[in-house]
């Protein structure tokens, strides 16, 4: 059985249309960008995490696939999108001819990436969570009227930079964020991201590393 790669998934028309539809729907609802840009960044970061921690090549590729497909459920509904997305991922990867055990690995990672219902339990799910929850950046904000920003818009727009690094020798995954505190206070940041950062800490533990967070040069986690 031929191994499915993330390049195959990116070229899949169903995946492409589901991501586009979900991003369009979330835009109408006032959410930040969830386009192929976000999917690609999460895919690359998930693969990078496992690669730098010296995981097997196939596991790295499955993390990339899970990263690219993780938000397809938004095309159904934002509510419970991780679970509806997992069902869509199962159908798509099965139809592409992926090995059943690999399908199961990707499906369970996608189904557990949301902080409200999921948790990291293996390297693929852990890498996906860390990659997804740390994609904080100004250009994800679609609302251009700062006077109407909600807290999610303010936090993402305030992120001047957010760098995720992996130190395999010290066994540390580090997110370093630079926030414009004239736009967003640290309190605002933690109001919406504390649960996600704690989820990242748990995910790092699954990988046998520590999750470190610094914001504007100050250690937070």
C-alpha positions in Angstrom: 0.0 0.0 0.0 1.5 3.3 -1.1 2.1 5.8 1.7 0.0 9.0 1.6 2.0 12.2 2.1 1.0 15.7 3.2 1.6 16.7 -0.4 -1.1 14.3 -1.5 -3.4 15.8 1.1 -2.7 19.4 0.0 -3.6 18.4 -3.6 -6.9 16.8 -2.5 -9.9 18.8 -3.8 -12.1 17.8 -0.9 -9.6 19.0 1.7 -9.1 22.2 -0.3 -12.8 23.0 -0.5 -13.5 22.1 3.2 -10.8 24.4 4.4 -11.9 27.2 2.2 -15.6 26.8 3.2 -14.7 26.6 6.9 -12.6 29.8 6.6 -15.4 31.6 4.8 -17.9 30.6 7.4 -15.7 31.6 10.3 -15.1 35.0 8.6 -18.8 35.7 8.5 -19.0 34.8 12.2 -16.1 37.1 13.1 -13.4 34.6 13.8 -9.7 35.0 12.9 -8.2 33.5 9.7 -8.4 29.7 9.4 -7.4 29.4 5.8 -4.8 27.2 4.0 -2.2 29.5 5.5 -3.0 28.5 9.0 -3.3 24.8 7.9 0.1 25.0 6.3 1.8 26.7 9.3 0.3 24.2 11.7 1.4 21.3 9.4 4.9 22.6 9.2 5.2 23.3 12.9 3.9 19.9 13.9 6.4 18.1 11.7 9.2 20.4 12.9 8.5 19.5 16.6 8.6 15.8 16.0 11.6 16.0 13.6 13.7 18.0 16.1 12.8 15.5 18.9 14.0 12.7 16.6 10.8 10.9 16.0 10.4 8.4 13.1 10.0 9.9 9.7 6.5 8.3 9.1 5.3 9.7 12.5 6.5 13.1 11.4 4.6 12.9 8.2 1.4 11.8 9.9 1.8 14.9 12.2 2.1 17.1 9.1 -1.1 15.5 7.6 -3.0 15.9 10.9 -1.8 19.5 11.1 -3.0 20.4 7.6 -6.4 18.7 8.0 -7.2 19.6 11.6 -9.7 22.3 10.9 -11.8 20.8 8.1 -14.7 20.4 10.5 -15.2 24.1 10.5 -17.0 23.6 7.2 -19.7 21.7 9.1 -19.9 24.0 12.2 -17.5 25.7 14.5 -19.2 24.0 17.4 -17.6 20.6 17.9 -15.5 21.1 14.8 -12.8 18.7 16.1 -15.2 15.8 16.1 -17.0 16.5 12.9 -13.6 17.1 11.3 -12.3 13.8 12.5 -15.1 12.0 10.7 -14.4 13.9 7.5 -10.7 13.1 7.8 -11.5 9.4 8.2 -13.6 9.4 5.0 -11.1 11.4 3.0 -8.0 9.4 4.0 -9.8 6.1 3.6 -10.8 7.0 0.1 -7.2 8.1 -0.6 -6.1 4.6 0.3 -4.2 5.3 3.5 -3.3 2.4 5.8 -6.1 1.9 8.3 -3.8 2.2 11.3 -2.4 5.5 10.0 -5.9 6.8 9.3 -6.8 6.0 12.9 -3.7 7.9 14.2 -4.6 11.0 12.2 -8.3 10.8 13.1 -7.7 10.6 16.8 -5.2 13.5 16.7 -7.7 15.8 14.8 -10.5 14.7 17.2 -8.5 15.8 20.2 -7.0 19.1 19.2 -9.7 21.4 20.6 -9.1 22.6 24.2 -12.8 22.2 25.2 -13.0 18.5 24.5 -9.5 17.1 23.7 -6.2 16.2 25.1 -2.8 15.1 23.9 -2.2 11.3 24.3 0.5 10.4 21.8 3.2 12.2 19.8 1.0 13.1 16.8 -1.8 14.6 18.9 0.7 16.4 21.1 2.6 17.9 18.1 -0.7 19.0 16.5 -1.9 20.8 19.7 1.4 22.6 20.2 1.5 23.7 16.6 -2.1 24.9 16.5 -2.3 26.7 19.8 0.9 28.7 19.2 -0.1 30.1 15.8 -0.7 33.6 17.2 -0.1 36.4 14.7 -1.4 39.8 13.7 -2.3 38.8 10.1 -4.8 36.3 11.3 -7.1 39.2 12.3 -9.6 39.9 9.5 -11.4 42.8 11.1 -9.6 46.0 10.1 -11.6 48.3 12.3 -9.7 48.4 15.6 -12.6 50.2 17.3 -14.7 47.1 16.9 -12.1 44.5 18.0 -13.2 41.8 20.3 -10.7 40.3 22.8 -9.6 37.6 20.2 -8.9 40.3 17.6 -6.9 42.4 20.2 -4.7 39.5 21.3 -3.9 38.3 17.8 -3.4 41.9 16.5 -1.1 42.7 19.5 1.2 39.8 18.7 4.1 41.5 17.0 6.0 38.2 16.9 5.5 34.6 18.2 8.4 32.2 17.8 8.2 28.5 18.7 11.5 26.7 19.2 12.5 23.2 20.1 15.6 22.5 22.2 16.0 18.7 22.0 19.1 18.8 24.2 17.4 20.6 27.1 14.1 18.9 26.3 12.2 22.3 26.1 9.7 23.6 23.7 9.6 27.4 24.0 7.0 29.9 22.8 8.3 33.5 22.9 5.7 36.1 22.3 6.1 39.9 21.8 2.9 41.7 22.6 2.1 45.4 22.0 0.8 46.2 25.4 -0.9 49.3 24.1 -3.3 47.1 22.3 -3.5 44.1 24.6 -2.7 43.6 28.2 -1.2 40.4 29.6 -4.5 39.9 31.4 -6.4 40.0 28.1 -3.9 37.4 26.7 -4.4 35.0 29.5 -8.2 35.5 29.6 -8.4 33.6 26.3 -5.2 31.7 26.1 -4.5 30.3 29.5 -6.5 27.1 28.9 -4.7 26.7 25.5 -1.3 27.2 27.1 -2.0 24.7 29.8 -3.1 22.3 27.1 0.3 22.9 25.4 2.1 22.1 28.7 0.2 18.8 28.9 1.1 18.1 25.3 4.8 18.8 25.9 4.7 16.3 28.8 3.4 13.7 26.4 6.5 14.3 24.3 8.8 14.1 27.4 9.7 17.8 27.3 8.8 21.0 29.2 6.7 23.8 27.7 8.1 27.2 28.4 6.2 30.5 27.6 7.7 33.9 27.7 5.8 37.1 26.9 7.7 40.4 26.4 10.7 38.8 27.9 9.0 37.7 31.1 8.7 34.0 32.0 5.0 33.0 32.3 5.1 29.2 32.2 
